[in-house]
Amino acid sequence: MTAASPFDLTGRVALVTGAARGLGHAMATALSHAGATVIFNGRDRDALEAARGALASAGRKTDVAVFDVTDAAAVVAGVAALERKHGALDIVINNAGIQRRNAVHAFEKADWDAVIATNLTGAANVCRAVLPGMVERRRGRIVNVSSVHGMRGDSNLAAHSAAKFGLIGLTQSLAREFRGHNIAVNAVSPGTVENRIDETGAADRQSPLAEKLWPRDVAKAVLFLASNDAAAITGSTIEVFGGTHLVIQP
């Protein structure tokens, strides 16, 4: 995504989890082009450095934060370090996630636990770490990345669906709890995504409804929710399906 953004996030500091590739990379890039200082989070420093490389070379304000969202203590320490270095975290995008496919009766406990821990508990860990500062400053935007499978369950995706449904519930609960503190909490639910296509430098499509979503399609919705134009929206889930969920039954 190289076009200028219609939203101005100059002076804002944004944390994007799972930002090394795919959706997270596209979201971090969109926020950066809107003027935000963007912190790329993940577990692989080399991958994160590579992900922010072009932005940093262009003089955009970026940083990396290496911590695992499933480790609550590491999240608290990581967020505290970021706030000491960059000041307030204004925008947080909870994108880190994994997927495992299997019939529910054949699901290994370790796989089930890993999906729930990363997709749901990880987002909660990050929210718990950043919310005290947002409450103190009476300002904040949190966007949780759910999924079409967080709104419509599917076979062999019980753990993924359970976590993503739960993420929408977490979004709604936090939106109610922190509305009085001027903190908006929303979610996006992407449909089927061609996950790495944006990193090839491909130009925007003329007919985005005709095929799989690209990460930039979802990033644009996230950018809107992070902007002042979405100031009155909280507790909502924006479906970014692009028609990929539509099935004609015989």
Secondary structure as a PSIPRED ss2 file (coil, helix, strand):
# PSIPRED VFORMAT (PSIPRED V4.0)

   1 M C   1.000  0.000  0.000
   2 T C   1.000  0.000  0.000
   3 A C   1.000  0.000  0.000
   4 A C   1.000  0.000  0.000
   5 S C   1.000  0.000  0.000
   6 P C   1.000  0.000  0.000
   7 F C   1.000  0.000  0.000
   8 D C   1.000  0.000  0.000
   9 L C   1.000  0.000  0.000
  10 T C   1.000  0.000  0.000
  11 G C   1.000  0.000  0.000
  12 R C   1.000  0.000  0.000
  13 V E   0.000  0.000  1.000
  14 A E   0.000  0.000  1.000
  15 L E   0.000  0.000  1.000
  16 V E   0.000  0.000  1.000
  17 T C   1.000  0.000  0.000
  18 G C   1.000  0.000  0.000
  19 A C   1.000  0.000  0.000
  20 A C   1.000  0.000  0.000
  21 R C   1.000  0.000  0.000
  22 G H   0.000  1.000  0.000
  23 L H   0.000  1.000  0.000
  24 G H   0.000  1.000  0.000
  25 H H   0.000  1.000  0.000
  26 A H   0.000  1.000  0.000
  27 M H   0.000  1.000  0.000
  28 A H   0.000  1.000  0.000
  29 T H   0.000  1.000  0.000
  30 A H   0.000  1.000  0.000
  31 L H   0.000  1.000  0.000
  32 S H   0.000  1.000  0.000
  33 H H   0.000  1.000  0.000
  34 A C   1.000  0.000  0.000
  35 G C   1.000  0.000  0.000
  36 A C   1.000  0.000  0.000
  37 T E   0.000  0.000  1.000
  38 V E   0.000  0.000  1.000
  39 I E   0.000  0.000  1.000
  40 F E   0.000  0.000  1.000
  41 N E   0.000  0.000  1.000
  42 G E   0.000  0.000  1.000
  43 R C   1.000  0.000  0.000
  44 D C   1.000  0.000  0.000
  45 R H   0.000  1.000  0.000
  46 D H   0.000  1.000  0.000
  47 A H   0.000  1.000  0.000
  48 L H   0.000  1.000  0.000
  49 E H   0.000  1.000  0.000
  50 A H   0.000  1.000  0.000
  51 A H   0.000  1.000  0.000
  52 R H   0.000  1.000  0.000
  53 G H   0.000  1.000  0.000
  54 A H   0.000  1.000  0.000
  55 L H   0.000  1.000  0.000
  56 A H   0.000  1.000  0.000
  57 S H   0.000  1.000  0.000
  58 A C   1.000  0.000  0.000
  59 G C   1.000  0.000  0.000
  60 R C   1.000  0.000  0.000
  61 K C   1.000  0.000  0.000
  62 T E   0.000  0.000  1.000
  63 D E   0.000  0.000  1.000
  64 V E   0.000  0.000  1.000
  65 A E   0.000  0.000  1.000
  66 V E   0.000  0.000  1.000
  67 F C   1.000  0.000  0.000
  68 D C   1.000  0.000  0.000
  69 V C   1.000  0.000  0.000
  70 T C   1.000  0.000  0.000
  71 D C   1.000  0.000  0.000
  72 A H   0.000  1.000  0.000
  73 A H   0.000  1.000  0.000
  74 A H   0.000  1.000  0.000
  75 V H   0.000  1.000  0.000
  76 V H   0.000  1.000  0.000
  77 A H   0.000  1.000  0.000
  78 G H   0.000  1.000  0.000
  79 V H   0.000  1.000  0.000
  80 A H   0.000  1.000  0.000
  81 A H   0.000  1.000  0.000
  82 L H   0.000  1.000  0.000
  83 E H   0.000  1.000  0.000
  84 R H   0.000  1.000  0.000
  85 K H   0.000  1.000  0.000
  86 H H   0.000  1.000  0.000
  87 G C   1.000  0.000  0.000
  88 A C   1.000  0.000  0.000
  89 L C   1.000  0.000  0.000
  90 D C   1.000  0.000  0.000
  91 I E   0.000  0.000  1.000
  92 V E   0.000  0.000  1.000
  93 I E   0.000  0.000  1.000
  94 N E   0.000  0.000  1.000
  95 N C   1.000  0.000  0.000
  96 A C   1.000  0.000  0.000
  97 G C   1.000  0.000  0.000
  98 I C   1.000  0.000  0.000
  99 Q C   1.000  0.000  0.000
 100 R C   1.000  0.000  0.000
 101 R C   1.000  0.000  0.000
 102 N C   1.000  0.000  0.000
 103 A C   1.000  0.000  0.000
 104 V H   0.000  1.000  0.000
 105 H H   0.000  1.000  0.000
 106 A H   0.000  1.000  0.000
 107 F C   1.000  0.000  0.000
 108 E C   1.000  0.000  0.000
 109 K H   0.000  1.000  0.000
 110 A H   0.000  1.000  0.000
 111 D H   0.000  1.000  0.000
 112 W H   0.000  1.000  0.000
 113 D H   0.000  1.000  0.000
 114 A H   0.000  1.000  0.000
 115 V H   0.000  1.000  0.000
 116 I H   0.000  1.000  0.000
 117 A H   0.000  1.000  0.000
 118 T H   0.000  1.000  0.000
 119 N H   0.000  1.000  0.000
 120 L H   0.000  1.000  0.000
 121 T H   0.000  1.000  0.000
 122 G H   0.000  1.000  0.000
 123 A H   0.000  1.000  0.000
 124 A H   0.000  1.000  0.000
 125 N H   0.000  1.000  0.000
 126 V H   0.000  1.000  0.000
 127 C H   0.000  1.000  0.000
 128 R H   0.000  1.000  0.000
 129 A H   0.000  1.000  0.000
 130 V H   0.000  1.000  0.000
 131 L H   0.000  1.000  0.000
 132 P H   0.000  1.000  0.000
 133 G H   0.000  1.000  0.000
 134 M H   0.000  1.000  0.000
 135 V H   0.000  1.000  0.000
 136 E H   0.000  1.000  0.000
 137 R H   0.000  1.000  0.000
 138 R C   1.000  0.000  0.000
 139 R C   1.000  0.000  0.000
 140 G E   0.000  0.000  1.000
 141 R E   0.000  0.000  1.000
 142 I E   0.000  0.000  1.000
 143 V E   0.000  0.000  1.000
 144 N E   0.000  0.000  1.000
 145 V E   0.000  0.000  1.000
 146 S C   1.000  0.000  0.000
 147 S C   1.000  0.000  0.000
 148 V H   0.000  1.000  0.000
 149 H H   0.000  1.000  0.000
 150 G H   0.000  1.000  0.000
 151 M C   1.000  0.000  0.000
 152 R C   1.000  0.000  0.000
 153 G C   1.000  0.000  0.000
 154 D C   1.000  0.000  0.000
 155 S C   1.000  0.000  0.000
 156 N C   1.000  0.000  0.000
 157 L C   1.000  0.000  0.000
 158 A H   0.000  1.000  0.000
 159 A H   0.000  1.000  0.000
 160 H H   0.000  1.000  0.000
 161 S H   0.000  1.000  0.000
 162 A H   0.000  1.000  0.000
 163 A H   0.000  1.000  0.000
 164 K H   0.000  1.000  0.000
 165 F H   0.000  1.000  0.000
 166 G H   0.000  1.000  0.000
 167 L H   0.000  1.000  0.000
 168 I H   0.000  1.000  0.000
 169 G H   0.000  1.000  0.000
 170 L H   0.000  1.000  0.000
 171 T H   0.000  1.000  0.000
 172 Q H   0.000  1.000  0.000
 173 S H   0.000  1.000  0.000
 174 L H   0.000  1.000  0.000
 175 A H   0.000  1.000  0.000
 176 R H   0.000  1.000  0.000
 177 E H   0.000  1.000  0.000
 178 F H   0.000  1.000  0.000
 179 R H   0.000  1.000  0.000
 180 G H   0.000  1.000  0.000
 181 H H   0.000  1.000  0.000
 182 N C   1.000  0.000  0.000
 183 I E   0.000  0.000  1.000
 184 A E   0.000  0.000  1.000
 185 V E   0.000  0.000  1.000
 186 N E   0.000  0.000  1.000
 187 A E   0.000  0.000  1.000
 188 V E   0.000  0.000  1.000
 189 S E   0.000  0.000  1.000
 190 P E   0.000  0.000  1.000
 191 G C   1.000  0.000  0.000
 192 T C   1.000  0.000  0.000
 193 V E   0.000  0.000  1.000
 194 E C   1.000  0.000  0.000
 195 N C   1.000  0.000  0.000
 196 R C   1.000  0.000  0.000
 197 I H   0.000  1.000  0.000
 198 D H   0.000  1.000  0.000
 199 E H   0.000  1.000  0.000
 200 T H   0.000  1.000  0.000
 201 G C   1.000  0.000  0.000
 202 A C   1.000  0.000  0.000
 203 A C   1.000  0.000  0.000
 204 D C   1.000  0.000  0.000
 205 R C   1.000  0.000  0.000
 206 Q C   1.000  0.000  0.000
 207 S C   1.000  0.000  0.000
 208 P C   1.000  0.000  0.000
 209 L C   1.000  0.000  0.000
 210 A C   1.000  0.000  0.000
 211 E C   1.000  0.000  0.000
 212 K C   1.000  0.000  0.000
 213 L E   0.000  0.000  1.000
 214 W C   1.000  0.000  0.000
 215 P H   0.000  1.000  0.000
 216 R H   0.000  1.000  0.000
 217 D H   0.000  1.000  0.000
 218 V H   0.000  1.000  0.000
 219 A H   0.000  1.000  0.000
 220 K H   0.000  1.000  0.000
 221 A H   0.000  1.000  0.000
 222 V H   0.000  1.000  0.000
 223 L H   0.000  1.000  0.000
 224 F H   0.000  1.000  0.000
 225 L H   0.000  1.000  0.000
 226 A H   0.000  1.000  0.000
 227 S C   1.000  0.000  0.000
 228 N H   0.000  1.000  0.000
 229 D H   0.000  1.000  0.000
 230 A H   0.000  1.000  0.000
 231 A C   1.000  0.000  0.000
 232 A C   1.000  0.000  0.000
 233 I C   1.000  0.000  0.000
 234 T C   1.000  0.000  0.000
 235 G C   1.000  0.000  0.000
 236 S C   1.000  0.000  0.000
 237 T E   0.000  0.000  1.000
 238 I E   0.000  0.000  1.000
 239 E E   0.000  0.000  1.000
 240 V E   0.000  0.000  1.000
 241 F C   1.000  0.000  0.000
 242 G C   1.000  0.000  0.000
 243 G C   1.000  0.000  0.000
 244 T C   1.000  0.000  0.000
 245 H C   1.000  0.000  0.000
 246 L C   1.000  0.000  0.000
 247 V C   1.000  0.000  0.000
 248 I C   1.000  0.000  0.000
 249 Q C   1.000  0.000  0.000
 250 P C   1.000  0.000  0.000
